[in-house]
Amino acid sequence: MDFGLKDQIRRAAVSIMSNIAEGLERRSRAEFARCLLIAKGSIAEVKTQLYIALDSGYTSEEKMKKMYLMADETGKKVFWLYKYLKKEGG
């Protein structure tokens, strides 16, 4: 695999976790919700990069679909939490 692409996927994945942790630590619903949206952006970045990896021949369709599904499920959970915070926060 292209090391630059691999590194970019890794950085985006780390960004997802980091933004969720940062938002939680800020102890404000609004800040947590904002950080969740940033995490959603990083999830979209990972999903896009997985397509690039597939199109470039760096991964198989089977592996790509498995990783994409994991990213997609994570995105759904992050968005559910975002909607909950917005609903509960007014």
N, C-alpha and C positions, 0 to 999 in steps of 0.2 A: 504494500500500500504506500502511496505517496505520504512521506512523513509530515509534510506541511498540512495536508488534509487531515491526517490522523491527529495531529496536534490541535488543529482547529476544532475538531469534533470533541476532543478531550476538554479543551478550554470551555467550550459551550456547555458541556455536561457539568463541569465544575461550577460554572456560572449559575446554572439552575439551582443547585444545592446551596450555593453561597447566598444567592438572593433570597431564598426562602428563609435561611437562617438569619440573615441580616434583618429582614422584615419582622420576623418574630421577636428579635431582640429589641427592636425599637419601641415595643410596647405601646403602639398606637395602631388602631384598626386601619386608619387611612394610610399610614406608612406601610403596614403589612400588605394591604391590598395593592399599593403601588409596586412594592417589590415582587409580589406575585405576578403582576403583569409583565414585569421585566423578565422574570423566570419563564413566563409563557413565550416571550420573544426568543429566549435562548433555546427553548424546546423546538420552536419553529426552525431555528437555525440548524439544530441537530438533524431534524427531519430532512431539511433541504440538502445538507451535506451527505446524508445517507444516499439520497438519489444521485448525487454527484459521484460518490464512491461506486455505486452500482453502474452508472453510465460509463465510468472510466475503467471498469473491469477490475476494480480492487476488491470487490466482494461478490458473493453469489446472490442471486435473487432471494433464495431461501433465508440466508443470514440477514440480508437487508430487511426483508419483511418482518423477521423476528425482532430486530432492533427497532424498526419503525413502529411496530405495534407497542413495544415497551415505551417509547417516547410518546406515542399518541395517548396511551393510558395515563401516563404521568401528566400530560397536558390536560386531560379531562379532569383529573383529580385536583390539579392546581386551579383550574377554572371554577370547579365546584366550590372550592374553598374561597376563592375570590368572590363569587356570587353570594355565598353565605355571609361573608364579612360585610359586603355592601348592603345586604338585606337587613342584617342585625344592627348595622351601624347607622341605619337611617337614610 
